[in-house]
Amino acid sequence: MNATYIRVEFARHLRDGYNLVFSLLMPSAMYVLFGNIPSYTDQELGFGNVKFYVMVSMAAYGAAVSTVAIAGTVATETMQGWGRQVALTRMPPATFVSSKMLVATAVAAISSALVFALGAATGAQVSENWIWAASYLITIGGSLIFACYGIGVGMVFKSESALGLAGGLMVFFAFFGNVFMPLESMMLDIARFTPMYGYVALIRYLQLREVAPETGFAPDPLWMPATNLVLWAVIFAVFAVVATRKARARQ
């Protein structure tokens, strides 16, 4: 992997004020709105409280959106001719994709750290401290699959509207992935096949693993979100690599 390219990319995104504010501050604002202001968030839930549940949900959504926004800039770069410059180098498509993923994940890590710090400061808690670290690591690791998604969409729709399309679909994935509000019956059955479901459900499992079914918050068996996450990771990774190869072949 080209360390110089990664360093330049990371520095460039840190200088982009719009992306920085959108990627770092939006998830924290969503946590304050949905997880800190309502009084019911102090109630116990599983091994923690509702605030922790909302915190990890917003951190996961923020990390996913951040990786899509950063990785999806490949569309703008292609329009501006940067893609042609990269195509002239000996950097293979897989390395180009991996570099974008690494930068996007670094920004997502900072974004999630801010949400977790805000949660800790406002009363989010769990009875077992290791859940904090495990939840954070899964949040960052799982967001990688959405970097692949962002790269793929950016390469297929090489226009400024690509980021809007990718971001809009992320809102759709979140609503129908049981992220923003609990789904029931047929809607929940459909949600189990969506990209965001397995990712967020896997993080929540650590807190909810012994919650009774009658509460409405009982998690699925661990293999279900894990399988969902792995399958969508493979789908998005293949999508990103194939889309990148086809885009570079046309240059």
N, C-alpha and C positions, 0 to 999 in steps of 0.2 A: 504494500500500500504506500502511496506517495505522501510522505509526511509533510513536504512543503506545500503541496496542493491542499491538504487538510488544514494546515495552519492558515493559509491565505483565505480559504473559504470561511473558517471560523471567525477570523478577524473581520472579514467583509460583512458578515451577518451581525456581528456585534456593533458595527457602525451604522447599521440600518435601523434608525429609530422606530419606524413604523412596525417592522417585524419584531423588534425587541419588546416594545410595549405590548403588542398583541400576544406574543408568545409567553411573556413573563408575568404580566399583570392581569390579563383576563381570567386565568384559572383561579387566582387568589380572590378576585372580585366576585366570581361565581360562588366560591366557598363562603365568603362573608354573607352573600345574599341568601343562599339556600341552607347553609350549615351553621351560621352563627347567630343570625337575627331571630329565627323562630325559636320559641321557648321549648318546644318538644324535643329539640335536638340534645337536651341534657339527659334524656331518658336512657336507661340501660338497653343494650342490644347485643346479645351474644357475649363475647369476651370484652366488649367495650361499650361505647355509647353511640347514639345516633350521629353525633358530630363526627366521630371517627369514620363512620360509614359514609357520610356525605363527603368528608375530606378526601378519602381515597378515590371516591367516584369522580370528584372534580379534578383531582390531580391526574387521574388516568385520562380523563377527557382532554384536559389541557395538554398533557404530554403527547397524546395522539394528534391533536390539532397542530401542535408546534412542529412535530416531525413532518406532517403533511405540508405545512406552510413553508418550511425551510427546504425540504427535498423537492417540492413542487416548483421551486424557482428555476429548475432546469428548463422549464418552458420558456421563461423570459430570456435565459442565457442563450437558448437556441435561436431565438428571434434576433438577438443582438450580435450573433456571430461567434459567441464563445464556444458553442458546440463544435463549430468547424475547427477552431483552434485545438480543442481537445482531441478531435478525431485525427488530427495530423500527428499526434504523439503516439508513443507505444503503449499508452495506458489502455488495457483491455476494458470492455464494458463492465465486467464484474467488479473491477477495481474502482471504476468511476462510480458505480452504484454504491459500493461499500463506503467510499469516501463521503458521499452525500449522506448516507445513513449515519455515519459516525458523527458528523457535524450536527445533524438534526437531533440525534440522541443526546448530545452534550447540552444543547439548548433545552431539550425536554427535561434533562436531569436538573438543571438550574430552576426551571419553572416548577417542577414537582417539589423541589427542596423548599421553595418559597411557600407553597401551599401547606406542606407538612409543618414548617416552622410556624406558620400562622395558626394552623390547627392546634399545635402544642401550646401556643400562647393563649388560645381562647377556650381551652377546656376539652379538646378531643383527647380521648384516653382509651387504653386497653389494659386488661389485667396482666398481660404477659408482654414484657418489653420487646422481645424478639419479633413480635408482630410488626412493630414499627419498621424495623430494618428490612424484614422480608417483604412487606407491602411496598416499600419504596423500590426495592430491587426489581420486583415483578413489574411495577409500574414502568420503570425505565426499560427493562428488557422487552416487555410486551410492545412498547411503542415502536420498536424497530419495524414491525410488520407494516405500520402505517407510513413509514418513510418509503418503503418499497412501493406502496400504493400511490403516494404522492409523486414519486419519480415516474411511475408508469403512466399516470394520467398526464403529467407534464410532457412526456415524450409523445404520447398519442395525439393530444390536443395542443399543438405548439402555438399557443397564443396566450395573451394575458388573461383570457377568460378561463384558462385551465385551472388556475388557483381558486377562482370563484367556484367552479364546478366541483373541484376536489373538496373544498371546505363545506360547500352546501351538502354534499353527500355525507360528510362526516356528521353533520347535524342529524341527518336522516338516520344514519347508522346508530347514533347515540339514542335517539328517541325510540327506535325499534330494536335497540339492543339492551333494553331494560336498564339504562344508565341514569336517566333523569327522573323516572318515576316507575314504581313497581307495576309490571304488567301481569295479566292473569289470563287463564284459559287459553284460547286459541292464539291470542296475541303473544303470550309467553312461549308457546310451542314454536311459533314462527321466529321469535327472537333468538331462540337457541341456534339458529342457522346463520345469524348475522355476524359480521366481523367484530363488532365491539362487545358482543355478549360474552364470549369466552374470556376475553382479555380482562374485563372488569369483574366478571364472576369469579375468576381465579384469585384476584386480589381480595375480594370480599370474603372468599371462603375461609381465609385465616381467622377472621373475626366471627363468622357465622357458622362454623363447622359443627357446632352442637346445638344450634337453635332448633326448637321443636317445629314440626310442619304446620301445626295449627296457628302459629304466629303470622304466617304469610311471608316470612323472611328466611325460611329454611333453604339452604343452598342445594343445588343439584349435586349428585355424586361427583367426586373430584375428577374422574376420567372425562366427564362431559365437557366442562370448560377447557380442560387441557387439550382434548382432541380438537375442539373448535379452534383454539389458538394455533395449534400446530398446522392444521389443514389450511387455515387462512394465511398463515406465514408462508407456506409453500406456494399457494396460489399467487399471492402478491409478489413474492420473490421472483417467480418465473415470469410474471407479468412485467416486472420492472426490467429484467435482463433482456427479455425478448423485445420489448418496446424500445430499449436503448440501442440494441443491435440494429433494428430496422431503421431507426432514426439516423444513426451514424452511417448506415449503408447508403442512404439517400443524399448524404452530404459530399 
